[in-house]
Amino acid sequence: MNQEITLTEIDYKKLSLNFRRVASRFLKTNYSEADDNLERFLLFIEESPVILKFIQENNRGTATS
């Protein structure tokens, strides 16, 4: 089930803008809003097939012990 996802240039720009908006909000969050903004960020990723696929294909488990 390896399905290619294609976006038009306009759709790509919209996705990029929305991702940067949500990510920026998450990065600038304060302690009291952290949970809500983290949930919003993760939900955005889960609902964006292009971004989710990119993360799944490129996450090599870079955590060190």
KOLZA-995866 format. One record per atom (N, C-alpha, C): atom name; chain; z, x, y; residue in one letter. Coordinates in steps of 0.1 Angstrom, whole numbers, plus 2048, in hexadecimal, padded with zeros to 3 digits. Each point is the difference from the previous one (the first is absolute). Example, Ala and Ser with C-alpha at 12.3 -4.5 7.8 and 13.67 -1.06 7.14 Angstrom:
BEGIN
<atom pavex="N" kegu="A" zz="84E" xx="884" yy="7C7" bamar="A"/>
<atom pavex="CA" kegu="A" zz="800" xx="7F7" yy="80C" bamar="A"/>
<atom pavex="C" kegu="A" zz="800" xx="809" yy="80C" bamar="A"/>
<atom pavex="N" kegu="A" zz="7F9" xx="7FC" yy="80B" bamar="S"/>
<atom pavex="CA" kegu="A" zz="800" xx="809" yy="80B" bamar="S"/>
<atom pavex="C" kegu="A" zz="808" xx="7F8" yy="80B" bamar="S"/>
This chain:
BEGIN
<atom pavex="N" kegu="A" zz="800" xx="808" yy="7F4" bamar="M"/>
<atom pavex="CA" kegu="A" zz="800" xx="7F8" yy="80C" bamar="M"/>
<atom pavex="C" kegu="A" zz="800" xx="809" yy="80D" bamar="M"/>
<atom pavex="N" kegu="A" zz="7F6" xx="808" yy="800" bamar="N"/>
<atom pavex="CA" kegu="A" zz="7FF" xx="809" yy="80C" bamar="N"/>
<atom pavex="C" kegu="A" zz="7F6" xx="7FB" yy="809" bamar="N"/>
<atom pavex="N" kegu="A" zz="804" xx="7F8" yy="80A" bamar="Q"/>
<atom pavex="CA" kegu="A" zz="7F7" xx="7F8" yy="809" bamar="Q"/>
<atom pavex="C" kegu="A" zz="7FF" xx="808" yy="80D" bamar="Q"/>
<atom pavex="N" kegu="A" zz="7F4" xx="802" yy="805" bamar="E"/>
<atom pavex="CA" kegu="A" zz="7FE" xx="806" yy="80C" bamar="E"/>
<atom pavex="C" kegu="A" zz="802" xx="7F7" yy="80C" bamar="E"/>
<atom pavex="N" kegu="A" zz="808" xx="804" yy="80A" bamar="I"/>
<atom pavex="CA" kegu="A" zz="803" xx="7F8" yy="80B" bamar="I"/>
<atom pavex="C" kegu="A" zz="7F8" xx="805" yy="80C" bamar="I"/>
<atom pavex="N" kegu="A" zz="7F8" xx="7F8" yy="806" bamar="T"/>
<atom pavex="CA" kegu="A" zz="7F8" xx="804" yy="80C" bamar="T"/>
<atom pavex="C" kegu="A" zz="804" xx="7F8" yy="80C" bamar="T"/>
<atom pavex="N" kegu="A" zz="800" xx="807" yy="80B" bamar="L"/>
<atom pavex="CA" kegu="A" zz="803" xx="7FA" yy="80D" bamar="L"/>
<atom pavex="C" kegu="A" zz="7F5" xx="803" yy="80A" bamar="L"/>
<atom pavex="N" kegu="A" zz="7FD" xx="7F6" yy="809" bamar="T"/>
<atom pavex="CA" kegu="A" zz="7F7" xx="803" yy="80B" bamar="T"/>
<atom pavex="C" kegu="A" zz="807" xx="809" yy="80A" bamar="T"/>
<atom pavex="N" kegu="A" zz="7F9" xx="806" yy="809" bamar="E"/>
<atom pavex="CA" kegu="A" zz="806" xx="809" yy="80A" bamar="E"/>
<atom pavex="C" kegu="A" zz="80A" xx="7F8" yy="808" bamar="E"/>
<atom pavex="N" kegu="A" zz="7FD" xx="7F4" yy="804" bamar="I"/>
<atom pavex="CA" kegu="A" zz="809" xx="7F7" yy="808" bamar="I"/>
<atom pavex="C" kegu="A" zz="80D" xx="7FD" yy="7F8" bamar="I"/>
<atom pavex="N" kegu="A" zz="7FE" xx="7FC" yy="7F3" bamar="D"/>
<atom pavex="CA" kegu="A" zz="80C" xx="7FE" yy="7F7" bamar="D"/>
<atom pavex="C" kegu="A" zz="809" xx="80C" yy="7FF" bamar="D"/>
<atom pavex="N" kegu="A" zz="7F9" xx="80C" yy="7FE" bamar="Y"/>
<atom pavex="CA" kegu="A" zz="808" xx="80C" yy="7FF" bamar="Y"/>
<atom pavex="C" kegu="A" zz="808" xx="803" yy="80D" bamar="Y"/>
<atom pavex="N" kegu="A" zz="7FA" xx="7FE" yy="80B" bamar="K"/>
<atom pavex="CA" kegu="A" zz="807" xx="802" yy="80D" bamar="K"/>
<atom pavex="C" kegu="A" zz="80B" xx="7F6" yy="802" bamar="K"/>
<atom pavex="N" kegu="A" zz="7FE" xx="7F4" yy="7FC" bamar="K"/>
<atom pavex="CA" kegu="A" zz="80B" xx="7F6" yy="800" bamar="K"/>
<atom pavex="C" kegu="A" zz="80C" xx="804" yy="7F7" bamar="K"/>
<atom pavex="N" kegu="A" zz="7FC" xx="804" yy="7F4" bamar="L"/>
<atom pavex="CA" kegu="A" zz="80B" xx="804" yy="7F6" bamar="L"/>
<atom pavex="C" kegu="A" zz="807" xx="80C" yy="806" bamar="L"/>
<atom pavex="N" kegu="A" zz="7F9" xx="80A" yy="805" bamar="S"/>
<atom pavex="CA" kegu="A" zz="806" xx="80C" yy="805" bamar="S"/>
<atom pavex="C" kegu="A" zz="809" xx="7FD" yy="80C" bamar="S"/>
<atom pavex="N" kegu="A" zz="7FC" xx="7F7" yy="809" bamar="L"/>
<atom pavex="CA" kegu="A" zz="808" xx="7FC" yy="80B" bamar="L"/>
<atom pavex="C" kegu="A" zz="80D" xx="7F9" yy="7FC" bamar="L"/>
<atom pavex="N" kegu="A" zz="7FE" xx="7F7" yy="7F7" bamar="N"/>
<atom pavex="CA" kegu="A" zz="80C" xx="7F9" yy="7FB" bamar="N"/>
<atom pavex="C" kegu="A" zz="80A" xx="809" yy="7F8" bamar="N"/>
<atom pavex="N" kegu="A" zz="7FA" xx="809" yy="7F8" bamar="F"/>
<atom pavex="CA" kegu="A" zz="809" xx="809" yy="7F9" bamar="F"/>
<atom pavex="C" kegu="A" zz="808" xx="809" yy="80A" bamar="F"/>
<atom pavex="N" kegu="A" zz="7F9" xx="805" yy="80A" bamar="R"/>
<atom pavex="CA" kegu="A" zz="807" xx="809" yy="80A" bamar="R"/>
<atom pavex="C" kegu="A" zz="80A" xx="7F8" yy="808" bamar="R"/>
<atom pavex="N" kegu="A" zz="7FE" xx="7F3" yy="803" bamar="R"/>
<atom pavex="CA" kegu="A" zz="809" xx="7F8" yy="807" bamar="R"/>
<atom pavex="C" kegu="A" zz="80D" xx="7FE" yy="7F7" bamar="R"/>
<atom pavex="N" kegu="A" zz="7FE" xx="7FC" yy="7F4" bamar="V"/>
<atom pavex="CA" kegu="A" zz="80C" xx="7FE" yy="7F7" bamar="V"/>
<atom pavex="C" kegu="A" zz="807" xx="80D" yy="7FD" bamar="V"/>
<atom pavex="N" kegu="A" zz="7F9" xx="80B" yy="7FE" bamar="A"/>
<atom pavex="CA" kegu="A" zz="806" xx="80D" yy="7FD" bamar="A"/>
<atom pavex="C" kegu="A" zz="808" xx="805" yy="80C" bamar="A"/>
<atom pavex="N" kegu="A" zz="7FA" xx="7FE" yy="80C" bamar="S"/>
<atom pavex="CA" kegu="A" zz="807" xx="805" yy="80C" bamar="S"/>
<atom pavex="C" kegu="A" zz="80D" xx="7F8" yy="802" bamar="S"/>
<atom pavex="N" kegu="A" zz="7FF" xx="7F3" yy="7FE" bamar="R"/>
<atom pavex="CA" kegu="A" zz="80C" xx="7F8" yy="801" bamar="R"/>
<atom pavex="C" kegu="A" zz="80B" xx="804" yy="7F7" bamar="R"/>
<atom pavex="N" kegu="A" zz="7FC" xx="804" yy="7F3" bamar="F"/>
<atom pavex="CA" kegu="A" zz="809" xx="804" yy="7F6" bamar="F"/>
<atom pavex="C" kegu="A" zz="806" xx="80E" yy="804" bamar="F"/>
<atom pavex="N" kegu="A" zz="7F8" xx="809" yy="805" bamar="L"/>
<atom pavex="CA" kegu="A" zz="805" xx="80D" yy="804" bamar="L"/>
<atom pavex="C" kegu="A" zz="809" xx="800" yy="80C" bamar="L"/>
<atom pavex="N" kegu="A" zz="7FE" xx="7F6" yy="809" bamar="K"/>
<atom pavex="CA" kegu="A" zz="809" xx="800" yy="80C" bamar="K"/>
<atom pavex="C" kegu="A" zz="80C" xx="7F7" yy="7FE" bamar="K"/>
<atom pavex="N" kegu="A" zz="802" xx="7FB" yy="7F4" bamar="T"/>
<atom pavex="CA" kegu="A" zz="80A" xx="7F6" yy="7FE" bamar="T"/>
<atom pavex="C" kegu="A" zz="80E" xx="806" yy="802" bamar="T"/>
<atom pavex="N" kegu="A" zz="80A" xx="7F7" yy="803" bamar="N"/>
<atom pavex="CA" kegu="A" zz="80D" xx="804" yy="801" bamar="N"/>
<atom pavex="C" kegu="A" zz="808" xx="7FC" yy="7F3" bamar="N"/>
<atom pavex="N" kegu="A" zz="80C" xx="804" yy="7FF" bamar="Y"/>
<atom pavex="CA" kegu="A" zz="807" xx="7FD" yy="7F3" bamar="Y"/>
<atom pavex="C" kegu="A" zz="801" xx="7F1" yy="7FD" bamar="Y"/>
<atom pavex="N" kegu="A" zz="803" xx="7F8" yy="80A" bamar="S"/>
<atom pavex="CA" kegu="A" zz="802" xx="7F2" yy="7FE" bamar="S"/>
<atom pavex="C" kegu="A" zz="7F3" xx="7F8" yy="7FC" bamar="S"/>
<atom pavex="N" kegu="A" zz="7F4" xx="806" yy="803" bamar="E"/>
<atom pavex="CA" kegu="A" zz="7F4" xx="7FA" yy="7FD" bamar="E"/>
<atom pavex="C" kegu="A" zz="7F8" xx="807" yy="7F4" bamar="E"/>
<atom pavex="N" kegu="A" zz="806" xx="80A" yy="7FB" bamar="A"/>
<atom pavex="CA" kegu="A" zz="7F9" xx="808" yy="7F6" bamar="A"/>
<atom pavex="C" kegu="A" zz="7FC" xx="7F8" yy="7F3" bamar="A"/>
<atom pavex="N" kegu="A" zz="809" xx="7F8" yy="7FB" bamar="D"/>
<atom pavex="CA" kegu="A" zz="7FC" xx="7F9" yy="7F4" bamar="D"/>
<atom pavex="C" kegu="A" zz="7F4" xx="7F6" yy="802" bamar="D"/>
<atom pavex="N" kegu="A" zz="801" xx="7F9" yy="80B" bamar="D"/>
<atom pavex="CA" kegu="A" zz="7F5" xx="7F7" yy="803" bamar="D"/>
<atom pavex="C" kegu="A" zz="7F2" xx="807" yy="802" bamar="D"/>
<atom pavex="N" kegu="A" zz="801" xx="80B" yy="807" bamar="N"/>
<atom pavex="CA" kegu="A" zz="7F4" xx="808" yy="803" bamar="N"/>
<atom pavex="C" kegu="A" zz="7FA" xx="807" yy="7F3" bamar="N"/>
<atom pavex="N" kegu="A" zz="809" xx="805" yy="7F8" bamar="L"/>
<atom pavex="CA" kegu="A" zz="7FC" xx="806" yy="7F3" bamar="L"/>
<atom pavex="C" kegu="A" zz="7FA" xx="7F5" yy="7F7" bamar="L"/>
<atom pavex="N" kegu="A" zz="806" xx="7F4" yy="800" bamar="E"/>
<atom pavex="CA" kegu="A" zz="7FA" xx="7F5" yy="7F8" bamar="E"/>
<atom pavex="C" kegu="A" zz="7F2" xx="7FD" yy="805" bamar="E"/>
<atom pavex="N" kegu="A" zz="7FF" xx="7FF" yy="80D" bamar="R"/>
<atom pavex="CA" kegu="A" zz="7F3" xx="7FD" yy="807" bamar="R"/>
<atom pavex="C" kegu="A" zz="7F5" xx="80A" yy="7FC" bamar="R"/>
<atom pavex="N" kegu="A" zz="804" xx="80D" yy="801" bamar="F"/>
<atom pavex="CA" kegu="A" zz="7F7" xx="80B" yy="7FD" bamar="F"/>
<atom pavex="C" kegu="A" zz="7FB" xx="800" yy="7F2" bamar="F"/>
<atom pavex="N" kegu="A" zz="80A" xx="7FE" yy="7F6" bamar="L"/>
<atom pavex="CA" kegu="A" zz="7FD" xx="800" yy="7F2" bamar="L"/>
<atom pavex="C" kegu="A" zz="7F7" xx="7F4" yy="7FD" bamar="L"/>
<atom pavex="N" kegu="A" zz="803" xx="7F4" yy="806" bamar="L"/>
<atom pavex="CA" kegu="A" zz="7F8" xx="7F4" yy="7FD" bamar="L"/>
<atom pavex="C" kegu="A" zz="7F2" xx="802" yy="805" bamar="L"/>
<atom pavex="N" kegu="A" zz="7FE" xx="807" yy="80C" bamar="F"/>
<atom pavex="CA" kegu="A" zz="7F3" xx="802" yy="805" bamar="F"/>
<atom pavex="C" kegu="A" zz="7F8" xx="809" yy="7F6" bamar="F"/>
<atom pavex="N" kegu="A" zz="806" xx="80A" yy="7FB" bamar="I"/>
<atom pavex="CA" kegu="A" zz="7F9" xx="809" yy="7F6" bamar="I"/>
<atom pavex="C" kegu="A" zz="7FC" xx="7F8" yy="7F4" bamar="I"/>
<atom pavex="N" kegu="A" zz="80A" xx="7F8" yy="7FA" bamar="E"/>
<atom pavex="CA" kegu="A" zz="7FD" xx="7F8" yy="7F4" bamar="E"/>
<atom pavex="C" kegu="A" zz="7F5" xx="7F6" yy="802" bamar="E"/>
<atom pavex="N" kegu="A" zz="7FE" xx="7FB" yy="80C" bamar="E"/>
<atom pavex="CA" kegu="A" zz="7F6" xx="7F6" yy="803" bamar="E"/>
<atom pavex="C" kegu="A" zz="7F3" xx="806" yy="805" bamar="E"/>
<atom pavex="N" kegu="A" zz="7FF" xx="80D" yy="801" bamar="S"/>
<atom pavex="CA" kegu="A" zz="7F4" xx="807" yy="804" bamar="S"/>
<atom pavex="C" kegu="A" zz="7FA" xx="808" yy="7F4" bamar="S"/>
<atom pavex="N" kegu="A" zz="7F7" xx="7FA" yy="7F9" bamar="P"/>
<atom pavex="CA" kegu="A" zz="7FB" xx="807" yy="7F4" bamar="P"/>
<atom pavex="C" kegu="A" zz="7FB" xx="80E" yy="802" bamar="P"/>
<atom pavex="N" kegu="A" zz="7F9" xx="802" yy="80B" bamar="V"/>
<atom pavex="CA" kegu="A" zz="7FB" xx="80D" yy="803" bamar="V"/>
<atom pavex="C" kegu="A" zz="80B" xx="80B" yy="801" bamar="V"/>
<atom pavex="N" kegu="A" zz="80A" xx="7FC" yy="808" bamar="I"/>
<atom pavex="CA" kegu="A" zz="80B" xx="80A" yy="802" bamar="I"/>
<atom pavex="C" kegu="A" zz="808" xx="801" yy="7F3" bamar="I"/>
<atom pavex="N" kegu="A" zz="803" xx="7F6" yy="7F9" bamar="L"/>
<atom pavex="CA" kegu="A" zz="807" xx="800" yy="7F4" bamar="L"/>
<atom pavex="C" kegu="A" zz="7F9" xx="809" yy="7F5" bamar="L"/>
<atom pavex="N" kegu="A" zz="7F3" xx="7FE" yy="7FF" bamar="K"/>
<atom pavex="CA" kegu="A" zz="7F8" xx="808" yy="7F6" bamar="K"/>
<atom pavex="C" kegu="A" zz="800" xx="80F" yy="804" bamar="K"/>
<atom pavex="N" kegu="A" zz="7FF" xx="803" yy="80D" bamar="F"/>
<atom pavex="CA" kegu="A" zz="800" xx="80D" yy="805" bamar="F"/>
<atom pavex="C" kegu="A" zz="80E" xx="807" yy="7FC" bamar="F"/>
<atom pavex="N" kegu="A" zz="80B" xx="7F9" yy="802" bamar="I"/>
<atom pavex="CA" kegu="A" zz="80D" xx="806" yy="7FD" bamar="I"/>
<atom pavex="C" kegu="A" zz="801" xx="802" yy="7F1" bamar="I"/>
<atom pavex="N" kegu="A" zz="7FC" xx="7F6" yy="7F9" bamar="Q"/>
<atom pavex="CA" kegu="A" zz="802" xx="801" yy="7F1" bamar="Q"/>
<atom pavex="C" kegu="A" zz="7F8" xx="80B" yy="7FA" bamar="Q"/>
<atom pavex="N" kegu="A" zz="7F4" xx="803" yy="806" bamar="E"/>
<atom pavex="CA" kegu="A" zz="7F7" xx="80A" yy="7FB" bamar="E"/>
<atom pavex="C" kegu="A" zz="804" xx="80E" yy="805" bamar="E"/>
<atom pavex="N" kegu="A" zz="807" xx="801" yy="80B" bamar="N"/>
<atom pavex="CA" kegu="A" zz="803" xx="80D" yy="806" bamar="N"/>
<atom pavex="C" kegu="A" zz="80F" xx="804" yy="7FF" bamar="N"/>
<atom pavex="N" kegu="A" zz="808" xx="7F7" yy="7FB" bamar="N"/>
<atom pavex="CA" kegu="A" zz="80F" xx="803" yy="7FF" bamar="N"/>
<atom pavex="C" kegu="A" zz="802" xx="809" yy="7F3" bamar="N"/>
<atom pavex="N" kegu="A" zz="803" xx="80C" yy="802" bamar="R"/>
<atom pavex="CA" kegu="A" zz="802" xx="809" yy="7F5" bamar="R"/>
<atom pavex="C" kegu="A" zz="80E" xx="803" yy="7FD" bamar="R"/>
<atom pavex="N" kegu="A" zz="809" xx="7F8" yy="806" bamar="G"/>
<atom pavex="CA" kegu="A" zz="80F" xx="803" yy="7FD" bamar="G"/>
<atom pavex="C" kegu="A" zz="804" xx="80D" yy="806" bamar="G"/>
<atom pavex="N" kegu="A" zz="7FF" xx="802" yy="80D" bamar="T"/>
<atom pavex="CA" kegu="A" zz="803" xx="80C" yy="807" bamar="T"/>
<atom pavex="C" kegu="A" zz="80F" xx="803" yy="801" bamar="T"/>
<atom pavex="N" kegu="A" zz="809" xx="7F7" yy="7FC" bamar="A"/>
<atom pavex="CA" kegu="A" zz="80E" xx="802" yy="801" bamar="A"/>
<atom pavex="C" kegu="A" zz="804" xx="80C" yy="7F8" bamar="A"/>
<atom pavex="N" kegu="A" zz="809" xx="808" yy="806" bamar="T"/>
<atom pavex="CA" kegu="A" zz="805" xx="80C" yy="7F9" bamar="T"/>
<atom pavex="C" kegu="A" zz="80E" xx="7FE" yy="7FC" bamar="T"/>
<atom pavex="N" kegu="A" zz="804" xx="806" yy="7F5" bamar="S"/>
<atom pavex="CA" kegu="A" zz="80E" xx="7FF" yy="7FB" bamar="S"/>
<atom pavex="C" kegu="A" zz="809" xx="80B" yy="804" bamar="S"/>
